[in-house]
Amino acid sequence: MNGASESRPDALPPDGLPPDSLSPDFLLGGRVRLLQPASGYRAAIDPVFLAAATAATAGERVLDVGTGTGAAALCLAARVPGVTVVGLEQRADACGFARRNAALSGLAEQVAVVEGDLLAPPDGLAPGGFDRVMMNPPYLRSDAASHPPDAWKAAANVEGAAGLPDWVRFASRMLKPRGSLTMVHRADRIDDILAALQGRFGSLVLAPLWPRPGQDAKRLLVIARKGGRAPARLAAGLVVHGADGGYSTEAARVLRDAGALVF
């Protein structure tokens, strides 16, 4: 995993999986325990920044679309006591990891994981039932990328039957009126992002994640409100690494100290 985590040998594997096929990691300075496959798909720091930029408060319900192994959902729950997070995930194996990670992190009462497809959502997900939606959609269009050989990694990185407009439509459907969407995506897909949001979301805030000072942004945090009417705003964003290659002070505050990102 990217430098956002520290490997530990004491995490227990999900039932039926050999320990040598897993990699136990800690996020947020040990507040979140995350078991992931040792090879193939592995969450990095993007979901940590996504959770940090989701301005949830105690008592709110948040939907994490495409939760994977639960990294974003668990980071949000660890940072905001009293928030309820529902993670929607299509892959049954990923759901198993996410549920075990919630238990290992002591967050099972705050985080529920639901197996299902956003194109045919399960009955338990009621439209208009969430204060906030956060999501880390696949970054690559299916017609513009080669598919990794690992099926899980391919599903996480390359759009399948559901494209970005489908993810945004689903978020709008799940949100209460004036509810908030937080998304992390590739900066070079800003045209697609803006087109998908058009007509459904406003009060847009774009926050670039700069790899290092003077470098172009590769990732973009997007915060928008359902039915919002305020003018769009380009925020200063966050520089992830300093000139020496280590995390910047602000990035370390998020990744290790569970700090929030406020734009």
Secondary structure, DSSP 8 states (H G I E B T S, - for coil): --TT-EE-S-----TTS-GGGEEEEEEGGGTEEEEEESSS----SHHHHHHHT----TT-EEEEET-TTSHHHHHHHHHSTT-EEEEEES-HHHHHHHHHHHHHTT-TTTEEEEE-BTTB--TTS-TT-EEEEEE---SB-GGGS---SSHHHHHHHB--SS-HHHHHHHHHHHEEEEEEEEEEEEGGGHHHHHHHHTTTEEEEEEEEEESSTTS---EEEEEEEET--S--EE---EE-B-TTSSB-HHHHHHHTT------
